Every structure is written in C-alpha cells, then in structure tokens.
Amino acid sequence: MLRLSIRGALISIMVVPITFFIERERQLQNGKLEIEKRHARELERRNKLLEEIVADRTNDLQVMLADLNTSNQQLDNQIYLLSLLLASVTHDVQGPFNFVVSVTRKINQLIDQRTFEQLPVFTHELQASLERMQAFMSNCRLSRICRLSRI
C-alpha cells in the first residue's frame, strides 16, 4: 500500500508542476490572444477611419473633376465665340482693305495714263474708306467685345 501512495505521490509531484505549467501557458496564450484581439480591433478602427478619409477625398476629387470639366467646357465655348468674333472682325476689315487696294490700283492706272481729272474722285473714296476703317478700329478698341477678345 505504501507503494501505491509513493507512486501516487510521485505522479502528483510530476503532474502538479505540469498542470501548473500548462495553466500558466494557457494564461499567457489567453493574454497574447487578448492583446491580438485588441490590436485587431484597433486596426479595424483605423481602417474604417482611413476608409472614411479616402471616401471624403475621393468625393472632393470628383467634385473638383466636375468643376474642371465645367470650366473646360466654358473655356471651349469662349474659344469658339472668340474665333467667331475674330472671323467676323477679319471679314469686316478685309472688305475695306480690298477696296483700298482696288482704288489704289485705279489711281496708279490713272497716273500712268495721265488722266488726272478722275483722281480727286478716287482719292476722296480712298480717304473715306480709310476713315471708316479707322472709325471701325477705334470702335472696336473701345467696345467691350474687343476687350474680351484680347484676353
């Protein structure tokens, strides 16, 4: 019977420290697991915060992109209007210039032919045309449309 008791005591002596060691390891593992869970919760919280920041910035960028597209369309429209204005002004100036060139040729012909009687008529027409062109250019400089076209 003593043998059983000694054997039981020996097993107890071996089992108690092993049980203590196992329990201590379980507590350490539980502590590590709790730390990992806290860390995972903190990472989730930070991840959600970053997702909100990214979503806000994405929204801001989309608003800016829409504004840029609107500005680009307005700029394209202004460029189109400017080109129409330039074409109109060019047309309005080209006609009188063509007339001035034509009258100048006629004056040169009359001088070459030594027909001086008609010269005053053509020189007065030339002067009137040049004065109209000068008035047009002065009005253009003063008008708001031409100021915008210089931009």
ABEGO torsion letter per residue (X at the ends): XAAAAAAAAAAAAAAAAAAAAAAAAAAAAAAAAAAAAAAAAAAAAAAAAAAAAAAAAAAAAAAAAAAAAAAAAAAAAAAAAAAAAAAAAAAAAAAAAAAAAAAAAAAAAAAAAGBAAAAAAAAAAAAAAAAAAAAAAAAAAABAAAAAAAX
